[in-house]
């Protein structure tokens, strides 16, 4: 299969931001662009809805952070702790720290 090298102008900041997202996904920008082009062919159109972005991007970042924290809590077995159990854990950690600092 013959290959073609494509070149097109793109804002430097946009490229850096897109590359960072791709890196977090475990792919590079070239792979992401090839995936996009394959989806164009498969769907016979643009493979995502074309809507105006939300005005408050901070909300989506906060929601993502909450999902990540929730998953981490599930992994370490703290997802179903009660408030009393959480406070007991905090108190125990504070006591341990105070004892370590007193023993210095």
C-alpha positions as CSV (number, residue, x, y, z in Angstrom):
1,X,0.0,0.0,0.0
2,X,1.4,3.3,-1.0
3,X,1.7,6.0,1.6
4,X,1.5,9.8,1.3
5,X,3.0,12.3,3.7
6,X,0.6,15.0,4.6
7,X,1.6,18.5,5.8
8,X,-0.8,21.2,7.0
9,X,-0.5,24.3,9.2
10,X,-1.6,24.0,12.8
11,X,-1.3,26.3,15.8
12,X,1.7,25.4,17.9
13,X,-0.3,25.4,21.2
14,X,-3.1,23.3,19.7
15,X,-0.5,20.7,18.5
16,X,1.1,20.6,22.0
17,X,-2.2,20.2,23.7
18,X,-3.5,17.5,21.3
19,X,-0.2,15.7,21.6
20,X,-0.5,15.7,25.4
21,X,-4.0,14.2,25.3
22,X,-2.8,11.5,22.9
23,X,0.1,10.7,25.1
24,X,-2.2,10.2,28.1
25,X,-4.2,7.8,25.9
26,X,-1.1,5.9,25.0
27,X,-0.9,6.9,21.4
28,X,0.9,9.6,19.4
29,X,-0.6,12.3,17.4
30,X,0.1,10.6,14.0
31,X,-1.9,7.5,15.1
32,X,-4.8,9.7,16.3
33,X,-4.9,11.5,13.0
34,X,-4.9,8.2,11.1
35,X,-7.7,6.9,13.4
36,X,-9.7,10.0,12.6
37,X,-9.3,9.6,8.9
38,X,-10.3,5.9,9.1
39,X,-13.4,6.9,11.0
40,X,-14.3,9.4,8.3
41,X,-14.2,6.7,5.7
42,X,-16.2,4.2,7.9
43,X,-18.9,6.7,8.8
44,X,-18.8,8.4,5.4
45,X,-18.7,11.7,7.2
46,X,-17.3,13.5,10.2
47,X,-17.2,10.9,13.0
48,X,-18.5,13.2,15.8
49,X,-21.3,15.6,16.4
50,X,-20.6,19.1,15.5
51,X,-21.9,21.3,18.3
52,X,-20.7,24.4,20.0
53,X,-18.5,23.8,23.0
54,X,-19.7,24.3,26.6
55,X,-18.7,27.7,28.0
56,X,-17.5,26.3,31.3
57,X,-14.6,23.9,30.7
58,X,-13.7,23.7,34.4
59,X,-16.8,21.6,35.0
60,X,-15.7,18.8,32.7
61,X,-12.3,18.8,34.2
62,X,-13.7,18.5,37.7
63,X,-16.1,15.7,36.7
64,X,-13.1,13.8,35.2
65,X,-11.2,14.3,38.4
66,X,-14.1,13.0,40.5
67,X,-14.4,9.9,38.3
68,X,-10.6,9.3,38.7
69,X,-10.8,9.6,42.5
70,X,-13.8,7.3,42.5
71,X,-11.9,4.6,40.6
72,X,-8.9,5.0,42.8
73,X,-11.1,4.6,45.9
74,X,-12.6,1.4,44.4
75,X,-9.1,0.0,43.7
76,X,-7.8,0.7,47.3
77,X,-11.0,-0.5,49.0
78,X,-12.1,2.8,50.5
79,X,-15.1,3.5,48.2
80,X,-17.7,2.2,50.6
81,X,-16.3,3.7,53.8
82,X,-18.7,5.7,56.0
83,X,-17.9,9.2,57.2
84,X,-17.2,7.8,60.7
85,X,-14.7,5.3,59.2
86,X,-13.0,8.0,57.1
87,X,-12.7,10.3,60.2
88,X,-11.3,7.4,62.2
89,X,-8.7,6.8,59.5
90,X,-7.7,10.5,59.5
91,X,-7.5,10.6,63.3
92,X,-5.3,7.4,63.3
93,X,-3.0,8.9,60.6
94,X,-2.7,12.2,62.6
95,X,-1.9,10.2,65.8
96,X,0.8,8.3,64.0
97,X,2.3,11.4,62.5
98,X,2.3,13.2,65.9
99,X,4.0,10.1,67.5
100,X,6.7,10.1,64.8
101,X,7.3,13.8,65.2
102,X,7.5,13.5,69.0
103,X,10.0,10.6,68.7
104,X,12.5,12.7,66.6
